């Protein structure tokens, strides 16, 4: 009897699960959340509905996985921003993080539009909370640490301050998409008591 290659079987299962997530995400972006069914996902994949239920108990479960994928994409973009920002250049950091917030979180597609609708408010709140939590932890561990080498951090309760700031900025820019980037930069800098007037190093 040939040996069973368990690691390969696990990998295949993980790949199939990821395929379901990506298919659901594509359909959500094309058709919207409420107009996509489990049968639609199975049809797009060319498989039976029973395969879907082997990996996810219901549509809510795969939707949660799609949200996880969005958060992961956002964190990847945030990491890229942090790696490529100009150390010590506060104005550049403010402009580029504002641009990141607008593009990564508010790109227009059917899913994100549906996510922000009243009927999906619980999902939207969950998504924003996850983004705020992950962003706050990441910035404190990276960007704030670099900032402290050149400036004094003049706020207490770092995590809580960043969390509230991120949730507030996301909500405000969603409600007022016309707000200029300069205003968003000012709000971030004022909330964090940043030393914008000091010369930066290269």
Residue, then its C-alpha position, 0 to 999 in steps of 0.5 A: x500500500x502506498x503511503x498517504x501524503x498528508x501534507x499534500x492533502x492539507x495543501x490541496x484543501x487550503x488551495x480549494x478553500x482559497x479558490x472559494x474565497x477568491x471566487x466569492x470575492x470576485x462575484x461580490x465585487x461584480x454583482x454585490x453581496x446580496x445578489x450573489x448566492x452559494x449556487x453562483x459561487x459553485x457555478x463560477x467554479x464549475x463544482x457542485x454546491x456540496x463542495x462549498x459546504x465541505x469548506x464553509x457552513x454558509x454564505x456568512x462564513x465565506x463572507x467573513x473570509x472575504x473580509x479577512x482577505x480585504x484586511x490582509x490586502x490592506x495590511x500589505x498595502x500599509x506595509x508597503x507604505x511604511x517600507x517606502x515612506x521617507x524617514x523623517x519626512x512627516x508631510x510626505x508620510x501624512x499625504x501618502x497615508x491619506x492617499x492609502x486610506x482613500x484608495x485601499x478602503x474606498x475603491x468603488x466596486x459592488x461589494x464595498x458599496x454593498x458593505x457600506x449599506x444599511x442592511x450590511x451595517x454589522x459587516x461594515x462595522x466589523x470590517x472597520x473595527x478589524x482595520x482599525x485594530x490591525x492598523x493601530x498595532x502595526x503603526x505603533x510597532x513600526x512608524x511610531x517607533x521611527x518617529x520617536x527617534x526624532x520627535x517626542x510622542x506627546x500622547x498617552x494611550x497610543x493604541x486607543x488614540x490610533x484606534x479612535x483616530x482611524x475609525x473616525x477618519x474612515x467614517x468621516x471620509x466616507x461621509x464626506x468624500x469631497x474633503x481635501x487631503x490637506x484637511x485629513x492630514x491636518x486632522x491626523x497631525x493635530x490628533x497625534x500632536x505631531x511636530x510638523x514644523x521641524x525640519x526632516x532628515x533624509 
